[in-house]
Amino acid sequence: MPSPVVALFPPTDASLIADESPKYDSFNSLAVADPGKLAAYSSLATFSADAVPSWPASAPLPQPAPEPAPRPYYSENPNQWQLGIAFALVRFRSSVYYASAPGFNTSLAYWWKESLAIEGSITTAFAPPVFENEHFRYLGYGAGPKFSFGHGRFEPWAHALVGGVHLIPQTAASGKNGLEVTMGGGVDYVINDVISAKAGVDYLGTHMFGQWQSSAQVVAGFSFRF
């Protein structure tokens, strides 16, 4: 009997079919090449507060220079002279005749203290005839102390003046001149260091025709400090 044919194959090399690729247990074991050797600069990735210069703790921080406080323009006025120009309405009352006369008031005061001044004042007024063809004409003047009661936007004031009065028409009972006492007060509304609006009311005590009269005047206008 012929001997069986046996196919001969080259020996199998297990190394040819063995998976020689490296084994990795986990993703964390993956080795990544460092092309730029960034690991050498890993210290730059961590921010350090010491890298920022700071102001020495012993030295105070610089502070901006404080601005000077502005002086209130309506208080402690440095200007000592005060000129007042105002409209005036005089209401003269006597046993001989009455008259309501519009006119003007001019005053000048010198403030030698913040709340005390010496003031002079003149008032002129005119009215229609009180007798036939006899127009009423009034001139009052006086001087005395003036007091201020505040240095804000509103400045109340009071004054007491002693002087004289000149009246026309003249009557048989008296001449044209007499004595006058002015007492009253008002308020100034301060606009700035120079200009103020003013208003006031005065009692006028006059001695004419051999007797005393009680009259009044109202003033409104402006005053100027210089």
Stockholm file with secondary structure:
# STOCKHOLM 1.0

chainA/1-226         MPSPVVALFPPTDASLIADESPKYDSFNSLAVADPGKLAAYSSLATFSADAVPSWPASAPLPQPAPEPAPRPYYSENPNQWQLGIAFALVRFRSSVYYASAPGFNTSLAYWWKESLAIEGSITTAFAPPVFENEHFRYLGYGAGPKFSFGHGRFEPWAHALVGGVHLIPQTAASGKNGLEVTMGGGVDYVINDVISAKAGVDYLGTHMFGQWQSSAQVVAGFSFRF
#=GR chainA/1-226 SS CCCCCCCCCCCCCHHHHSCCSCCCSSGGGCCCCCTTCGGGGGGGGSCCGGGSCCCCTTSCCCCCCCCCCCCCTTSSCSCCEEEEEEEEEEEECCSSCCEEEEEEEEEEEEEEETTEEEEEEEEEEEEEEEETTEEEEEEEEEEEEEEECCCSSEEEEEEEEEEEEEEESCBTTBCSEEEEEEEEEEEEEECSSSEEEEEEEEEEEEEETTEEEEEEEEEEEEEEEC
#=GC SS_cons         CCCCCCCCCCCCCHHHHSCCSCCCSSGGGCCCCCTTCGGGGGGGGSCCGGGSCCCCTTSCCCCCCCCCCCCCTTSSCSCCEEEEEEEEEEEECCSSCCEEEEEEEEEEEEEEETTEEEEEEEEEEEEEEEETTEEEEEEEEEEEEEEECCCSSEEEEEEEEEEEEEEESCBTTBCSEEEEEEEEEEEEEECSSSEEEEEEEEEEEEEETTEEEEEEEEEEEEEEEC
//
